[in-house]
Structure formats: C-alpha cells, structure tokens
C-alpha cells in the first residue's frame, strides 16, 4: 500500500469541481462534482487521488467527518498592499456622500496614495503580511494583488517589490497586477499621466507584474485612454484586465472583449451588448459585492442576468481601504444574499472561475490529481451551509501545498 504525506478523509461533502480547466458558465457553475464521504490523498504538495475509500497509508490523517472539504479560495481582485486606513470616511458615507464626491474632496484614493508614498518598504511588508495572514485564516490560498496607490514610478515599483517579497515569504500565492492607471494624480492632466504610465512605468514594471489594469470610469480614464494603456501593456507582455462600468456604463465590458482582457471587474452598469461580447470572448466577469456593501449602495452587480447571458462569473473581495475585508466566505455570503447567486454558483465563482480570472486554473481552483494541494476544511455539513451561517469564520483547517497550516 502506497504511503502519502497527508490523507483528508471521510468528508461529509468533498467539493472537487472536477472538470475542464476552463471558465464555467451558466449551468456548469452549479456542478460542483461532490463526493459524499470523500477523501483526498496528498504527496509532495500535490493531490495524488480524490475519491471514496482511498487505500493509502498516510503520515498524517485529517478526519473530516461532518465537515465540508473544498479547494482553497482564490481571490482574483485585491489591493492588498497599501498603507494606513480611512475609517474616517464612514461618517461621510453616512451623510450620503458618494465615492466620487469623496474623491473630488481629496479623500478616497488620494489619502491612501499619500500614506503609501510615505510608507517604508518594511512598513508596507508588515501591514500587507497582516492582511494576508487574515486572508489565509479565512481560507484564501491564492490571491491577486494590484498596485495603484503610488501614481508615480517609484511608489508603483515599491508596491510591486513588496508583492515580490511576499511571494517569496508568505504561504499565499500572490499574483501581481500593475494598476498605475488607478486615478489621475493631483496636478496632472489625464493625457499627460497616460503618457507617463505608457512611457515611464510600463517598461519598468513589466518584469514584476503579470497583468495590466486600468480604472475605466467616468471622471477617471476614458475608453480610448484605457485602450491605449492596455494595448501598450500588451506590447510589454502584460495581459489586460480592467475595472469596468462600476458607476456608469462607459462601454468597459465591450472594451474588455476588444482588447482580449482576461477579466473585467465590477460590471454594475454594463450594457447587455457589452456582457454578450464578454460571454462570446470568454472574458471572466469578476463581481465585487463587498464593494457595494461597504459603500452602502442599494445596487449590486446583476449577477443573475450576467450568468444567464453566459459570462463566466468570479467573485473577489476587492480588499482595499474602502472595502476592507479579507474574507471570501463573507463575499460568498453577500453573493447569495444580495446578488441571488446559488451557493454552488458562488463556490464555483470563488474557486475555479476565480482561478481562471488570474490564469491559475491549471494549478488551483479544483481538487484533482496533479494539482497543487490547496484545500480548506470547513465546519459545515454541506456546501449550502456556507452562505447560510454567516458572520463567522467557518474554516477548521487550511492546507497549503500539502502543508497543514496552524
């Protein structure tokens, strides 16, 4: 009998998401490939077998009786590296002030930019590590991390180098995105700053980032400006992403398809033609219900319509000073309770489709032989219990690359 490093056994439900390593759409999002009383055998950090009654000797065994076992969460949209906090904005929000109004008053992102520019490399490492630690405790094993709180060459590079250090030292797999075009800095015109991003930033960040993102929104960057940056990023080897149609329909969803983006994120106001174009081109729509919740908006992305149109939907925290949550469990709960996604759809969106949104579907996102052994054991009898029991951390055990984490 073969010996393995770890055997997770007797799960009440083993959610495997076995299937093609591709974005799941429509009815596919409800197919979790569940094994009752299932087990996972792990050796040298990889999954070697998934099924029932696995016959292995194990150096370590986890009895998951009565528990839900599933892939570790993948968080495909975060701004995890930043300095300071902005809790003072809550009073402004309670007075009815919008995000854009706060931004025009010099708050919002500009407050964080100022603090991030001043912060030392070591300070950013400490603050960001604390957030990653909490994400891991809540079951996230892979995350994307954006820049965008520098808005100058040196601070954007500093954020990317912090991310690089975290990749080397933290258990969570961190995937880097350059978001130099997050806002137009004070005292600059948009076209002037777009030229700086293209000429001065992109050539220097290309070795440190994998994706290029732009905040395409009314009052920030126009569709032509966004396209110019993303096409320049492609020339530097960076795959396009974009913040699209969060506040108004700018045509961002359609642009995402036109430039070959791997994902378009937010999508609260996207047109049907834009969403259909995304579906046709298999662009992942990353929905961020935590953002709507933290901004106290009545409107959430129309997840049911987006799914019905055939867009592969992922979920993410949008962790940032304006939406400070490290919990993908909480995001799944908001997706079900506020966007009417089913538990199965939300779980697919937080694992396989989320992995597809950052190009990691061949490594993580499902529990299958040959994949990285990233999984979580949750104190839930079944997957429907995950959004049902909200406001607490349901994680019992986190396993990262086959290692049981404390």
ABEGO torsion letter per residue (X at the ends): XBBBABBBBGBABBBAGBEBBBBBBEAAAABAGBBBGBBBBBBGGBBABBEBGBBBBBABBBBABGBBBBBBBBBABBBABBBEBAAAAAAAAAAGBBAAAAAAAGBEAAAAAAAAAABBAAAAAAAAAAAAAAAAAAGBABBBBBBGAAGBAAAAAAAAAAAAAAAAABABBBBBBBBABABBBBGBBAAAAAAAAAAAAAAAAAAABABBBBBBBBGBBBAAAAAAAAAAAAAAGBBBBBBBGAABBAGAAAAAAAAGBABBBGGAABBAAAAAAAAAAGBBBBBBAAAAAAAGBABBBBAAAAAAAGBBBBBBAGBBAABBBABAAAAAAAAAAAAGBBAAAAAAAABAAAAAAAGAAAABGBBBBGBBBBBBBBBBABAAAAAABBGBBABABBBBGGBBBX
